[in-house]
Amino acid sequence: MGILSTAPKGSASQMKWQKKNKIITSVGKKPQGVTKNSPSPTSPLPITEGIAQLAMEQTLNSGPGDTLTNAIEIWNGSYEDGAKQLSMFALLCTKPDPQADRELFERRRKSVIAFLSHLEFTDIAVPTALQNRLARALKLYSPNPPLVKFLKAPIPEDIRTRVNDILEVFNERDWGNGNGLDNGNGAEGSTTPTTTTPAAGSRNRSENDGLSTAFVDPPPPDHPIWGVKGIMYGFIRVKPPKNSYSIRFNPALQHIRRNAKVFGHNGLTPGDWLPSRMAATFHGAHDHNVKGICGTPSQGAWSIVVSGSSVYSNLDRDEGDKLFYSADGSDKNTDRQRVIFESDSTRALAKSLETQEFVRVLRSAGTKRENHHCPSVGVRYDGLYRVVNKHERCNDNLGKYWSFELHRVEEQRSLEDIKKHVPTKEQIADEKKIKEWY
């Protein structure tokens, strides 16, 4: 199968498209209309007919703000700059009339959104002092912020929601206490430098306004890899002056990004392939570029990633149709009597054991190639699994940890057939062309 197609969430075109393609958005029982060893009829349109069609319609219907050809505003500053922008916008909301200077308010808001988009797709590893500064700035947007009694205007809900999602990831990895973001079960190499600098050739905003964004040109719409029919649609390249190109999420296409916080196939078909974890996030396969488990303690896990280079490879066991997946922090515990660390992600898998909702399982390539079930390149969607048990085991330190047992749901395309055919030669060749850029 090819890359996935998406539609703007909640739009009329999306609902019409989902109805036509019978997209499953919530699954609590056996997938309907699927025969064993055959592709699911819930498959979305291929990108050439789905997302490309939507993108072209967007081009025809849009004016000066065309997202396919106009320059795109991206985050172009350091993490220090980002912490400053978060703090300044929060302080702006404490003024009697935050929008008295409408232009300044909008610029600050857009700068914060650009920084949050950068954080969502970045594996951050920065010094502890900077981690703490960023964490303090982010917490200004928490449900009960330190500035709550001073706020004259509510923090925009879209910003508050995105900040809380980012904080959840950081908290699970003890972020701000010197550990950085633990690569964990689904991690792959970062595609973005840990400290950003102004991009060469970008059109920077005036330094006088204190903002840290820049305008970069999007890929040509007809580019075979980066255009609307390509595997990297949804992303742009940025080249800092002293570094090689890096890949960034295209914030102009936020409305096309598929929501991954749902149960079931979510428009995917077992055997769908994507070039990276970033692409999996954009297309709604998995909700985060770094986290191995995505879900909530109250709802359960929507998806997990089994990585070919996981730091938990000595604790996990992948038997294909049966998985033993370790919880976050499983390699660190030294307590021989009990499991002392349970993150929200761990509790999400425990909730899935209780609810029996299906969990999407993706496998990603890794440098170690220790898992022969993982693809040689990219990320592959291997279908729905059910959490059937939770085992207490011991790590190399003899510390206790939880190992979750998942079984693949029947009546899906067989995993052996998927492994045999995905990725295809064409997909492997396309993946190699990504860094030829545009």
C-alpha angles and dihedrals in degrees: 000000000000134000117305128263124223142185133208107283113254095003124133090243091053094050092047090047093048092048091051092050097037093234115197110223099168127027127185100155141027112322110260125234095016123127122201116271093007133104116266117257086222088077113134122234114280114262092257090063103027120037092018091055091049091047093050091048087052090054093050095046099041128086129194091338095062107158095205101058110016122091114271126227112229138170108271105167139086126272088257088058090049093053088049093051092049091051095045094051092048090050090048088059089059093063118103090248109017092183097049086110096042094181093053092046092052093046091051091046093050091047091053091048091050090051093048090050088053093050093049092060100036132092098218123209111166135146117285094248091056091044089056092048092050092046091053091050092048092049089061084077098047121119090265104030122187089244095050096115090050098049114116093181130029118257106253108267095228090057094045092050094050092047092052091051090052092047090052091057093047094047093051090057095045087249113188093033097087098271100099119202108329109227089223127167102330103032127135131171118301116254095197128065115248092235117037125210130189111295119245112247093012121128103242124204117247110282088225094074092059095231126133106210132111138192119242130179118252123232118275107273091234096049108131094225107022100028129090092281095044133098092245098053107138095042139083135197125243126190118201110205096249100032139061122261117292130198122243134183111254104241090195088070097051090116090059095049109110119236109245095190095098135092125247132029093323091205095315128121122212104262096037111142131206129185097234148356088263090059090047088056094049093050097048098251094118130005102227140040095222111021116094093203123044121190143076134265090240098049106024134236120323096188146349134202123221107204130206088217102038119154085223095059091118090054102039125073121201115195095165104241089032124051134188105199122186124221126246113286093016093136094052104054115107097175108114094193105053148000103265101181125059116167125196087259091056091049089049091060090046089053090051088055087056099044098035091219111159119257124215111234122204126182121207132197119249140189093246096056089203094140113067090193092066121090121258091239136009129359126306129198107226100183139251125332133184125223104234105168147006119219129195109224140165127245128212089282089054086246118145121250139165121255115193119210116214128185124201115247114247127239095048128114105289118262091227090057091048092050090049096053107025125109096031124210088256092053092049090050092048091050090056090053094058093089092049080078121189 
